[in-house]
Amino acid sequence: MRIIIQKAKEAAVIVDKKTISSIDKGFVVFVGVTHDDTRDDADYCARKVANMRLFEDADGKTNLSLADIGGSILSISQFTLYANTKKGNRPSFVHAADPDEANELYEYFNEQLRSHDLVVETGQFGAHMEIDFINDGPMTILIDSQNKNM
């Protein structure tokens, strides 16, 4: 499972010109699922996201988590995180999980985030979405569950 966290001042998802979800200060989280991902991968990623300290304390150090600042998450499924660009100029997505299996694990991941008492808004799985947000920093972090033992 691959996760991209982007710290945001505010964010919204628009589908068919309608805002379907939005957050104030928090994380925009892009979620990619591959074929061999399991609930263990989702648990690991949810734990990492929930406890990630990317917000500044009084001394300007990134010591505060979402819970510390009352932040929220906007979670977006993004199969393109498993794009293979080794050959040619058109990415291959053969490493992305089947949509049904990916959606199941994506939903489970979001449930796990909520179990940490976080507010989690979502995009619309499989839809063409416009993601409108103000990046704060910029601050972008990659989590890959295949690298958890490193």
C-alpha positions as CSV (number, residue, x, y, z in Angstrom):
1,M,0.0,0.0,0.0
2,R,1.3,3.4,-0.9
3,I,0.2,6.6,0.8
4,I,1.0,10.1,0.0
5,I,0.3,12.6,2.8
6,Q,0.1,16.3,1.9
7,K,-0.4,18.8,4.7
8,A,-3.2,21.1,3.8
9,K,-4.8,24.3,5.1
10,E,-8.1,23.3,3.5
11,A,-9.2,20.8,0.9
12,A,-12.3,19.7,-1.1
13,V,-13.3,17.0,-3.6
14,I,-15.5,18.0,-6.5
15,V,-17.3,15.5,-8.7
16,D,-19.6,16.6,-11.5
17,K,-19.1,20.3,-10.4
18,K,-20.4,19.5,-6.9
19,T,-18.3,19.5,-3.7
20,I,-18.8,16.1,-2.2
21,S,-16.5,16.4,0.8
22,S,-14.2,18.9,2.4
23,I,-11.9,19.5,5.4
24,D,-10.2,22.4,7.1
25,K,-6.6,22.0,8.4
26,G,-5.3,18.5,8.1
27,F,-4.0,15.9,5.6
28,V,-4.9,15.1,2.1
29,V,-4.1,11.4,1.8
30,F,-3.8,9.7,-1.5
31,V,-4.1,5.9,-1.2
32,G,-2.8,3.3,-3.7
33,V,-3.4,-0.4,-3.3
34,T,-1.5,-3.2,-5.1
35,H,-2.4,-6.9,-5.6
36,D,-0.7,-8.3,-2.5
37,D,-1.7,-5.7,0.0
38,T,-3.6,-7.0,3.0
39,R,-5.4,-5.6,6.0
40,D,-2.0,-5.7,7.8
41,D,-0.7,-3.2,5.3
42,A,-3.8,-1.0,5.8
43,D,-3.4,-1.2,9.6
44,Y,0.3,-0.2,9.3
45,C,-0.4,2.7,7.0
46,A,-3.4,4.0,9.1
47,R,-1.3,3.8,12.3
48,K,1.5,5.8,10.6
49,V,-0.8,8.4,9.2
50,A,-2.7,8.8,12.5
51,N,0.4,9.3,14.5
52,M,2.4,11.4,11.9
53,R,3.7,14.6,13.5
54,L,3.8,17.2,10.8
55,F,2.4,20.2,12.6
56,E,4.5,22.8,14.4
57,D,4.5,23.2,18.1
58,A,5.2,26.5,19.9
59,D,8.9,26.2,19.2
60,G,8.4,25.7,15.4
61,K,9.2,22.0,15.6
62,T,7.1,19.4,13.8
63,N,6.0,17.7,17.0
64,L,2.2,17.8,16.7
65,S,-0.2,15.2,15.1
66,L,-3.6,15.6,13.6
67,A,-5.2,14.8,17.0
68,D,-3.1,17.4,18.7
69,I,-4.3,20.2,16.4
70,G,-7.9,18.9,15.8
71,G,-7.2,18.3,12.1
72,S,-9.0,16.1,9.6
73,I,-8.2,13.8,6.7
74,L,-9.4,13.9,3.2
75,S,-8.7,10.4,1.8
76,I,-8.6,9.9,-1.9
77,S,-8.1,6.5,-3.6
78,Q,-5.4,6.8,-6.3
79,F,-4.5,3.8,-8.3
80,T,-1.9,5.8,-10.2
81,L,0.4,5.5,-7.2
82,Y,1.3,2.1,-8.7
83,A,2.1,3.4,-12.2
84,N,5.0,1.7,-13.9
85,T,7.0,4.1,-16.1
86,K,10.0,2.0,-17.0
87,K,9.0,1.5,-20.6
88,G,7.8,4.1,-23.1
89,N,5.9,7.2,-22.2
90,R,2.5,5.8,-21.3
91,P,2.4,4.5,-17.7
92,S,1.2,0.9,-17.1
93,F,-1.1,0.3,-14.1
94,V,-0.8,-3.5,-14.0
95,H,0.5,-3.3,-10.4
96,A,-2.6,-1.5,-9.2
97,A,-5.1,-3.8,-7.5
98,D,-8.4,-4.9,-9.1
99,P,-10.9,-2.1,-8.4
100,D,-13.2,-4.3,-6.1
101,E,-10.3,-5.5,-4.0
102,A,-8.7,-2.0,-3.9
103,N,-12.0,-0.4,-2.8
104,E,-12.5,-2.9,0.0
105,L,-9.0,-2.3,1.3
106,Y,-9.4,1.5,0.8
107,E,-12.6,1.5,2.9
108,Y,-11.0,-0.6,5.6
109,F,-8.0,1.8,5.7
110,N,-10.4,4.7,6.3
111,E,-12.2,2.8,9.0
112,Q,-8.9,2.2,10.7
113,L,-8.1,5.9,10.5
114,R,-11.5,6.7,12.1
115,S,-10.7,4.1,14.9
116,H,-8.0,6.6,15.9
117,D,-10.8,9.2,16.6
118,L,-10.0,11.1,13.4
119,V,-12.5,12.8,11.2
120,V,-12.1,11.2,7.7
121,E,-13.8,12.6,4.6
122,T,-13.4,10.7,1.3
123,G,-13.5,11.1,-2.4
124,Q,-15.7,9.0,-4.6
125,F,-14.0,5.7,-5.5
126,G,-13.6,5.3,-9.3
127,A,-14.9,8.8,-10.1
128,H,-13.2,11.5,-12.0
129,M,-12.4,13.9,-9.1
130,E,-11.1,17.4,-8.9
131,I,-9.1,17.9,-5.7
132,D,-8.9,21.5,-4.6
133,F,-6.6,22.2,-1.8
134,I,-4.1,24.6,-0.3
135,N,-0.9,22.8,0.4
136,D,0.7,23.9,3.7
137,G,4.4,24.0,3.5
138,P,4.6,22.3,1.1
139,M,4.9,19.1,3.1
140,T,4.6,15.8,1.2
141,I,5.4,12.4,2.8
142,L,5.4,9.0,1.2
143,I,4.5,5.8,3.2
144,D,5.0,2.4,1.5
145,S,3.9,-0.6,3.5
146,Q,6.4,-2.7,1.6
147,N,9.2,-0.7,3.3
148,K,7.9,-1.1,6.9
149,N,10.8,-3.3,7.9
150,M,13.5,-1.0,6.7
